[in-house]
Amino acid sequence: MGAASAPMPADAWAASQVVRDRRAVAEEWIATKVGALIEHLRFLGTAIRDRYVGAVAPTPKGSVRAVCEPMDISRPVTVVEYGPGTGVFTRYLKRRLHPESTVLALELNEFFAETLTERLAKTASGAQVHVVNDDCRNVERWLEHYGLGGADYILSGIPFSFLDEPSRREIIARTASALTPEGLFLVYQYSFMVAPYLEERFELVRRSRRFLHVPPLCMMQGHKLVA
């Protein structure tokens, strides 16, 4: 019968535990970074194939907060998002909005719509989100479908510069119609090209730039609908 092994000294056990903890943290960090890289590459691949995707990478968190800053998160609201992509804004809204709020995410790209639906299914808490694979021009149809009435906020990062003039005007007109009288149209682009079109439908259009975003992000807020 062999001799029993000597117990590990307390100092050695503590040191080994520190090593295991650090290894676990490192593995989690690597998994997070690899996951983010895979998401970026999938986003880039889809963006290259789909001319209606307005960016080659998901929007950074700081820019997401800046675009959404005008939203009142203290009360239940209805938010429509045009072109959520992989859901950077959608997931932020789900976490930050009042839990009785609703987000309607209209995504024309089927791959993005399916991916976002799968991701959101893993998170039950937060605001309710409906992901719809459809054109944003059908916004009023889907608001009615879900019994939501008018939207308090409509958020859009779709590339207006890639659209023809009639499409720009149609989307903005349908957006104005879908908003409540006090609603806001929040637009983020890489230029202010669409601002004159917004001014045709909104009495006040505020402009600002976020220079920490590369390239600088142009943000617009459409206030008070013109009758």
WOBEL-V457207 format. One record per pair of residues at least 12 apart in sequence whose ideal C-beta (glycine too) atoms are under 8 Angstrom apart, sorted by the first residue. I is the first residue (numbers start at 1). J is the second residue. Records with the same first field share a line. If there is no record, write none. Layout:
I->J + J
This chain:
39->58 + 86
40->57 + 58
42->86 + 115
43->56 + 57 + 58 + 85 + 86
44->56 + 57
46->109 + 111 + 112
50->109
51->162
52->83 + 108 + 109 + 158 + 159 + 162
53->83 + 85 + 109 + 159
54->83 + 157 + 158 + 159 + 162 + 189 + 190
55->85 + 157
58->85 + 86 + 88
59->88 + 89 + 157 + 188 + 213 + 217
60->213
61->88 + 92
62->210 + 212 + 213
63->188 + 210 + 212 + 213 + 217
64->88 + 89 + 92
65->92
66->210 + 217 + 219
67->89 + 155 + 186 + 188 + 217 + 219
68->89 + 92 + 93 + 96 + 155 + 186
70->153 + 184 + 186 + 221
71->97 + 153 + 184 + 186
72->152
73->96 + 97 + 98
74->98
75->98
76->98 + 100 + 101 + 102
77->97 + 98 + 101 + 102 + 152 + 153
78->101 + 102 + 104 + 143 + 148 + 149 + 150 + 151 + 152 + 153
79->93 + 97 + 101 + 102 + 103 + 104 + 151 + 152 + 153 + 154 + 155
80->103 + 104 + 105 + 106 + 139 + 143 + 151 + 153 + 154 + 155 + 178
81->93 + 103 + 104 + 105 + 106 + 154 + 155 + 156
82->106 + 136 + 139 + 154 + 155 + 156 + 157 + 158 + 171
83->106 + 107 + 108 + 109 + 136 + 156 + 157 + 158
84->105 + 106 + 107 + 112 + 116 + 131
85->107 + 109 + 112 + 116 + 157
86->112 + 115 + 116 + 119
87->105 + 115 + 116 + 119 + 120
89->155 + 157
90->103 + 105 + 116 + 120 + 129 + 131
91->119 + 120 + 123
93->127 + 129
94->120 + 123 + 126 + 127 + 129
95->126
97->126 + 127
98->127
99->125 + 126 + 127
100->127
101->127 + 128
102->127 + 128 + 129 + 130 + 146 + 148
103->127 + 128 + 129 + 130
104->129 + 130 + 132 + 139 + 142 + 143 + 146 + 148 + 151
105->129 + 130 + 131 + 132
106->132 + 134 + 135 + 136 + 138 + 139 + 142
107->131 + 132 + 133 + 134
108->133 + 134 + 135 + 136
109->133
110->133
113->131 + 132 + 133
114->133
116->131
117->131
130->142 + 146
136->156 + 158 + 171 + 174 + 175
137->170 + 171 + 174
139->151 + 154 + 174 + 175 + 178
140->174 + 177 + 178
143->178
149->180
150->178 + 179 + 180 + 181 + 183
151->178 + 179 + 180 + 183
152->179 + 180 + 182 + 183 + 184
153->183 + 184 + 185 + 186
154->175 + 178 + 179 + 183 + 184 + 185 + 186
155->186
156->175 + 185 + 186 + 187 + 188
157->187 + 188 + 189
158->171
159->189
160->187 + 189 + 193 + 194 + 197
161->189 + 190 + 191 + 193 + 194
168->194 + 197
169->197 + 200
172->185 + 194 + 197 + 198 + 200 + 201
173->201
175->201 + 222
176->201 + 202 + 222 + 225 + 226
179->225
181->224 + 225
182->224
183->225
184->221 + 222 + 223
185->198 + 202 + 220 + 221 + 222
186->219 + 220 + 221 + 222
187->219 + 220 + 221 + 222
188->217 + 218 + 219 + 220
189->217 + 218 + 220
190->215 + 216 + 217 + 218
191->218
192->207 + 218 + 220
194->220
195->207 + 220
198->220 + 222
200->226
201->222 + 225 + 226
202->222 + 223 + 224 + 225 + 226
203->223 + 224 + 225 + 226
204->222 + 223 + 224
205->220 + 221 + 222 + 223
206->220 + 221 + 223
207->219 + 220
